[in-house]
Amino acid sequence: MSPEARSLSRRSLLRAGSAAALGLTAAGCGFASGGDPARKAAEDKPIDVKVDGDLVYFNWADFVDPAVFAGFEKEYGVKVVQSNFDSMEGMVAKLNAGNRYDIVFPTAKWAERLTQGGRLRRIDHTRLKNAEAVFGTYDYFANPWYDPLSQHTVPFTMYKTGIGWRRDRLGDLTGSWDDLWNDKAKGKVFVLDDRDEVLGIGALKHNLRLTTDRPDDLELVTDTLRSLRPRLRGFSSDSYNNLLNGNADMTQAWSGDMAAMLAQAKDPSIFGFQTAREGAPVNSDCYAIPADAPHPGTAMLFIDYMLRPENVKKNIEYIGYPMPVRGSEDTYAALVEPFPECQVTTSDLKDDLFYRNGTAQGEKARDAAWTDVKAG
């Protein structure tokens, strides 16, 4: 597949700084309480793993190999009805508006919010033929912080955040977030269009808690990032294309997008990816079935189908992100061999550099800091 055909990176449409996103974040979890007994009963009811309709699918754009979709449709005689979101806040807005989906893909902290809000069905792993390849091998996901005992989720991908750069233009970097201030790259630097990721740069540079919401800390973070602002070309989550087409000499980037880009580059040696010694944020995505999913049985079949070794292999090679399924490790290792810094394992996740949910007041403070940074 050519870079031109792959016009969207995993997060290329991410717009976490929008007004709608700010409103949701300021409201705290953004979900109604899960205390309704009828809703709780529905959430806990075992799902029959069988075709009960077409699959209504809601995910980032271009994040499952089309060949895998086609195989699922052919085998089970269903259609995959796709919709895409451009941010976690956008996903939640659709759920809160009453849109119904069979399967969604929250990141860790949003999986926690959905679970605590009573918005997800329980997933009985024993009803998934291929779940043992996940939970029998990857102990981390047996009891993750965002979903105790993984009662409502199955892990989908893992990734970390670092810096991608044009080695042919800048040479070697120093292995620090300070490299974003490199004078050689001035005017051709991008950071992700993502509140937590950008505020995280300032926090890590000053050895602060990754998702700090303390006023003094946020003042220090925003002051630091203001000094970067004149050096930026912009905020963009399309690291993949910005580096390939030469718009960027350096960009904050997700490891999976870099791995996918490197697999497409005519000469991968001219690019580099590093994680910073001050800390590399980590994250994971999950399969999850909303409590009001119209076709939860088909969703269970889809999760099980995605966990088959041949489908895991196809999808890793397509998206560039590791999927924690036993037997897939060699496929991912081969993909990232030219750039081992892209490698992500559950050992990285155990470093606990995750973005965490805060209080409503704390999230408002972080929103204000993000607005300040983007305003320059």
C-alpha angles and dihedrals in degrees: 000000000000124000088245091057090049094061096157127058120207093272102019094124096045112138105167092156096067122122091247091053092050091053093052094046093049089056091064113233093001092219135107117248117274092223097110105114093213091051091047091052090050091049093052097043111114113250118235106229100227141103108283099160142316118320114258101203128193120184146119112300118273096006102130123054108254088225089061091052090049092051092050093049092049096046097048101029094237138118126239107227104201131205126168134210127205098210141008088253089054091052092052092047089058092048091048090049089061099257109153124218133173096216135017133178113222124178117240100273092044091049086057091051093048092047095048090047092055091243101129135071118235113255115216102211091198088068091059112082093205101040093096088069086064107034096032091057110025105060092181091071094049089081112006121178093243096054117018111229088357087268094159104026146050117205116253110177142350129214146160135210126244143130126293118197147170104258090188090062104033106025116212124348128217100244096250138109083241086078089079086071091056108141092216091063098043110140093015100071125110131189124197118274090238128111100215095042095052096042086048091065091060093043094051093046089059096039092246128147107283095239099030116164098181111129095230091048093048091049090055091046094050093046089053094048092046087063088056095047097081089052095054127099088199153293112288137151092199094096090149096064098029091063096039095050095042098247089122132046088181135011141172103247147177114246095235094053089051092049091050091048094049090052089058100040117109089220112021091181092077090065132068138190126197138175116219123249089227088066142295116231113230133202145168137208125221141205108238135173116217117234090243096044109149094212109029093155092060089046090056090050090051093051090050091047091051090053094059109114095239092051094045089053093051093048096047090052090048102047103025095229124117117244113207098235123128112254096028096088097092092050092054094041090054091050095053098034094110090054111030090178087076090062114114125187136169087261087069090051091054089064083077097221090146126139106250133203116258136194120285089254092048093050090051089053091051091048090053091050091050092050089051092051094049092047089058 
